[in-house]
Amino acid sequence: MITIAATATVIPPHVLRREAVKQAVQQTFGLAPQRLATVMAIFDNARVEQRYSVFPLEYLAHPRSLTQTMQEYQEHAVGLGRRAAKDCLAQAGLKPTEVDLLITVSCTGFMIPSLDAYLINDLGFRPDVRRLPITELGCAAGAAALSRASEFIRAFPGTNVLVVAVELPSLTFQHADQSPANIVSSALFGDGAAAALVTGRDMLGPQILDTESYLFPDSVDAMGFDLKESGLHIVLSKDIPDLVRKEIKRLIGRVLERHGLRLEHLSFFVLHPGGKKVLSYLEQELDLTRDETQPSWDVLASYGNLSSASVLFVLRELQLKRRPTQGDYGLMVAFGPGFSAELLLLQWM
């Protein structure tokens, strides 16, 4: 058995409420009246009531150099990652020395050595713990990390893998960029960290039965970051929801078929809250009720899109408020640059 035995989520101290962010964006961009209403509607329709940030809103409104933002990224990524890792291990009842593989995930900053090296030194992991930092998979990386953890445990039965995802998209805000992608990003993304302990030991939690990765053909320009002198510039295509809608039912069907299952056999869903339209299309294509997708909507409203950490926040929401019945089958789905999808078939035990 390969089980997600514990999860933990951590948020930074500063709350970014929707109305306050709208005012800050209006002041920062100095939007002309004819465009202001359109931009404000983007925020109102995003379904994000609040998010969290490592800095207060007034600080984020001031331009900083790439050098400064990467220094800020390193400081806060290490701090949030440390808290998430400690909390997750405590919930699992494990010591850092019992972890055999440490996977760290982030796409909103850059640091060498990677986050895992700092955590190993700070928290007392074994010097010979295996390390896997994942950077370029974006929002899909949290799910991909769980998939790589399950593959490691299949190769080395009885081992433990700790996944730590830290994202600080507030540091990627571009003050001089009035592109639709930057505006949507400023309405949607929030900072946070999450961790998950995946184990081959006999422990309770959702089991990982199967995984699937898929790269959508001819879609490399749909999502990502462009690194420029002023920092990371978000790339978000308006075609992303349509890409999801076109392929998702077939992709899920392929995974389910390997286990003799159909969509109606699934009882819970851990869907990446990539935005209102993506979640709505998933509901339509998979014939899901709002009750079935509510954990994803709740995370979107309360935390925004946390990139790679999002699916771990949704899984934590499910564990705390809507815990499935033992034996129930479920699905985790996340999307990222490439354009790509990561799927995990789960069973609650």
C-alpha angles and dihedrals in degrees: 000000000000110000137182092224100178142006133193134187130199130189130194120245105256121086118210108200119198099244093048092050091049091055092047092050091049091051094043097049098033089218120205114246093248091058099035095079092051093050094046089051089058089060094045093050096045092083090224110133096175143350137188132245139188088230134040117261095252090057093050089055091068120083117244132184124258088248092057096044092050090051088051090047093054094048096049097036090057092046096048093040091052092053094047093048094048093047093048094049091048091053091049091048092235134131121229088247089064093062113101100183128027116199117189122191132195139133103177098078144016132235136158119225087045125235094268092064091057092047092050091054096040100045103033104251116168113276088234096053110131115246132209118175114190118197116152102051093083118189092359094058098089091059091040090053091055088051092051089047091054091049091051092052091049088055094043108029118210095024129129128232125192118203117197120185120187123178129178105177092159086076091060095061110128115212097197097042115095094172118135090246093056092046093049089047091052089052097046118032129080137181124252148120134232138181136197131193112215115191143181090207124100101273136137124256140078112328121220105231101170143349137207134192124196133183113202109229119252095001105113092121095054100087140005144076132290111212110218137161092277095048138261116353115199121236114203122163121208086224095070097094090050091050089053094047093050098054112019100089092050093047094050091044090056092056094044094048091061088063100038092252135132132202092263089062091065117096104177137033132203100194123177107246093226092156144307096282095047092051092045092051091049089053091050098045095044094038092236127165122233088247090060093051097037096106089061092047090049092053091047091052097045103034108012122221106329094188111222093004093056100089090049089053089051091048090050090049089052093049094050103039111016106027110182124232119264110272095025117140121224144171135230117202130180134167131209148157119319081053092272145160131211120198131185126188109214137187121198114232 
